[in-house]
Amino acid sequence: MDTVAFCAPTHREAMRLLRQSLGPDALIVSSRRTPGGVEVTAVPGEATPPAPPAVAVASADSAPDAGAGAGAGTRAGADAGVSADASAGARAGIGGVPGAGAALAPGEVLGAIDALRGALESRMDGLLWGRSPVRAPAAASLFRTLLGAGFSTALARALAERLPAGLDPAAGLRWARGELVSHLPVARGEKGLPGGAGVYALVGPTGSGKTTTVAKLAARCAARVGADGVAMLTADGYRIGAHEQLQIYGRLMGVPVHAVRDAGGLRRALDRLRGRRVVLIDNVGISQRDRHVAEQAAMLCAAGRPVRRLLVLNASSQGDTLDEVAHAYRHGGGEDVIGCIITKTDEATHLGAALDTAIRHRLPVHYVSGGQKVPEDLAPADAGRLVDQALAGAGPGRTLYAPTEADLAALCEVAGRPRAVPADRGARRRLLRSALAGRGAQSGPARAEFDAALDWLYADAACAAAREAWKDYVRAEPAATAAQRCADLVARTRRAHPDACGRYLLATHGRAALGAAGPGAVLAGALLLGDRGTALAAPAQQLAQAAGTVASCGGEAGPGGRAAPVAALLARIDWLEERFAGLPLAHIVEAGPAALWGPLSQCRIAWLARCPGSLRVACDDGPTTLLALSRGLAYARVPDAGADPASPGRDGGPCLAACARVALPWRGAPGLSLRMVAVRRPAGAPLFGLSPLDDSQATTAELASWLVLHWQARESFRLMAGAWESLGSASGGGDAALRRVLTAGQLGAAAWRISRASDAAGVRSLMAAMMGGASRLAAGMAPAALQRLFAALEMAEAGEAA
């Protein structure tokens, strides 16, 4: 049957005429604006070949004159509402589809849909890859497939950037498979266990499957070397039934099981078991954020025999969680882990996150476990099989949290050109509400909370600076160089100083490892805060890699060289002192090597160094440590230590602070005369700091507050590192790497600011919605969520401007 066109002044009227003439099951072929209004072309539903079920999306703010949407394949019975995203895409000019706006024969409908998909794919350049549109479809397909398989955006972006030219999507996926197989570290061979005889300890968070895996390994080793050559130890004295569970497995296999509680018990047990070829240790599960990770590593190091640690990775965990686990257990103290075992593959929707963690942290995968059968559900790792299993889980319909073609195309469409933002944000907010919250955000408190969240985001200094930096970073032709962006951040901080600071502007210095940037890569920088805890900007950034150092504030080193941590810190301090001359600026640092104290004492600046309690100092009573000295001091309440003006602080409740005069021995001299401040927090270990400031320059309460702020700000540097990895490479000339570092620093500062402010709960909800609608946003996901929120704002502005 031929197509029928319906013309009317508005889209709603055209749809009404269509339903009256063709019935509710008519299939819309095209929709376009005409000089007289709107023209909708459709065919009766029964005349068309079977098509996949359509998803009806209606705009929560649909108006009588709403723009024509990309309606191919949408049933007329879905009502006249057109999605705000679709109408925005139509107004933004997503087109080039053969037959769009003209009558199509029924047999051409599916072809038109395929052509539309190809047109969308051809627009996914610039923002994501900086390549020609001709190569974008294969890169876009690969990028979506890898995200759908659970791989990180950093790894997906790296592969998409290296994709050879001239490949179609299928060939591109085959190439990526080969790259993943070659880069996935897998243990080779098997002699009872990796490396043969010895003592092996399984470590990891609670619930990762350590106990069951120990039993599987014991059964596998007993089959190879005999039950009399294997023994099991359990150091899990916390979980009820843990010892009994392992005892049952041991009796079935004829393998002895012993319980140990501390390093002494472990040494004695290992001495008794010296005749056993393989000893397996089941440890208590510890959260990657728990300080007891280091204590567990110290116990294993004090066992009297070499203990090789294997990290157990739960394949069903989120990628950010696995990344934290790997980082914590690799750097939690003692020797590094020798590799990992991936467990619970039968429960994981996507296997990519676990493989991604192994690739980025260079953790050889020794075994893979899926299921409860002992020992059947344990097999040596095979790189090809693992990668194939991961990619097999990325099929259509299963990538709920991966971007769609329309997501990437719309983001790409608005990335390359700046637009004037009208003063009236009403249309933009309607579009964004439709995209994030649907009809529920249009009435009552939901709408008010939504508007309040956007008002907060626009007004906050750190977030406004982050958004401007991000917008410029993703443009194909950036409007500002790295030097100009850095100067802008300094100027914004100076303007915000009177409102954000009671007296001092604080520069909190910190570092975070960057696993994706290569072995030993570190992002170091300074987060500028008001002395009441409000994050402002992060213009002083340094990225140290094996190839050299990229820095906005000095401390650079040439190829093959890296600036020493102390030299890099002093370079940041000098740079900040020069940029903020005339303002009261105080630097808060973490005490590092002894070489730091001399240069710090010679600088005529205000500084506070956070120190370990074990640091030895001298006082009137003789040599002592900061911890020992603090026990005899008189403490006073400091109710707002480390608190953001809009937040009670993460530690909750008031802190107690005390101070004393001490001398710090330095190269045989009598010592540097410093002021010690000790802080007791309601939760967590005490904090200690040393400063040259006397009572007339900073009160004990101020120093205590700075100390707590520096402790809390550690999270901001982890967020900066996460933002750097999620940004990917940029176009724009020789300073692209530096622009990436600066943008990552400001995104991390903004994400940390949002996470702390109690009046930013609405913004946190919007960010959670951007990551799939979770009720609570995990800390590690904040940089990616903030970028998605900025992208949504850009899309809304594009629709409004059009």
Helices and strands as residue ranges (DSSP letters): E 4-8, H 11-22, E 27-34, E 37-43, G 45-47, G 76-78, H 84-91, G 106-108, H 109-122, G 133-135, H 136-148, H 153-161, H 169-183, E 198-203, H 210-225, G 227-229, E 230-234, H 242-253, E 257-259, H 263-272, E 278-282, H 292-301, E 307-314, H 319-330, E 339-343, H 352-360, E 365-369, E 378-380, H 383-392, H 405-415, H 426-436, G 438-441, H 444-459, H 461-474, H 482-500, E 505-513, G 515-517, E 522-530, E 535-545, E 548-551, H 565-579, E 585-590, G 594-596, H 597-602, E 606-611, E 616-619, E 622-625, H 626-630, E 636-638, E 655-666, E 669-680, E 687-691, H 700-712, H 714-727, H 736-756, G 758-760, H 761-770, G 779-781, H 782-801
